[in-house]
Amino acid sequence: MAKKKQWNELSTGKRVGVVALTATQIGLAVAAYADIAKRDESELSATKRAWRLIAMIDFVGPLTYFVAGRRL
């Protein structure tokens, strides 16, 4: 099994990639949580609690919320 590289062993490009993906994930989660908070539960396809838990799942959770969580 290959040894995991430490942060200081990563190339500049890989560091930038990790930071960009992390920022994107945090941004999606914050946007999902803000949208869930401002909506009435009747506007959602599940409970607010369920969507908050789902939004914790990496990229998939917030994207799922924005695609299927809101009743239009």
C-alpha atoms as one frame of an Amber mdcrd trajectory, in Angstrom:
protein
   0.000   0.000   0.000   1.344   3.435  -0.943   2.207   5.836   1.855   0.005
   8.945   2.003   1.849  12.119   1.147   2.085  14.869   3.709   0.983  18.413
   2.840   4.575  19.603   2.406   5.244  16.757  -0.056   2.482  17.847  -2.458
   3.259  19.908  -5.532   1.956  23.473  -5.709  -0.676  22.440  -8.255  -1.992
  19.680  -6.014  -2.097  22.016  -3.016  -4.097  24.539  -5.048  -6.445  21.740
  -6.119  -7.021  20.583  -2.552  -7.712  24.147  -1.379 -10.073  24.798  -4.321
 -12.043  21.595  -3.725 -12.256  22.313  -0.008 -13.497  25.863  -0.635 -16.079
  24.561  -3.118 -17.332  21.962  -0.643 -17.631  24.514   2.148 -19.355  26.994
  -0.167 -21.910  24.418  -1.306 -22.623  23.367   2.275 -23.033  26.954   3.494
 -25.340  27.788   0.571 -27.446  24.685   1.224 -27.711  25.385   4.958 -28.657
  29.031   4.321 -31.326  28.020   1.808 -32.720  25.357   4.144 -32.893  27.887
   6.995 -34.812  30.500   5.029 -37.411  28.142   3.560 -40.592  26.967   5.207
 -40.597  23.195   5.666 -43.618  22.920   3.338 -41.360  24.123   0.497 -39.005
  21.155   0.966 -39.398  17.565  -0.174 -38.272  16.278   3.259 -37.875  17.734
   6.741 -35.338  20.450   7.416 -33.520  18.087   9.781 -33.198  15.441   7.072
 -31.837  17.949   4.548 -29.345  19.326   7.069 -28.015  15.812   7.627 -27.925
  15.065   3.898 -26.104  18.355   3.226 -23.215  17.071   5.370 -22.318  14.444
   2.750 -19.348  15.895   0.828 -20.337  17.339  -2.562 -23.235  14.949  -3.076
 -25.418  16.173  -0.208 -25.645  19.875  -1.084 -25.982  19.107  -4.796 -28.784
  16.633  -4.067 -30.537  19.269  -1.996 -30.380  21.851  -4.782 -31.582  19.346
  -7.396 -34.268  17.459  -5.479 -34.795  19.075  -2.100 -36.808  22.132  -2.992
 -40.345  22.135  -4.273 -40.677  24.690  -7.008
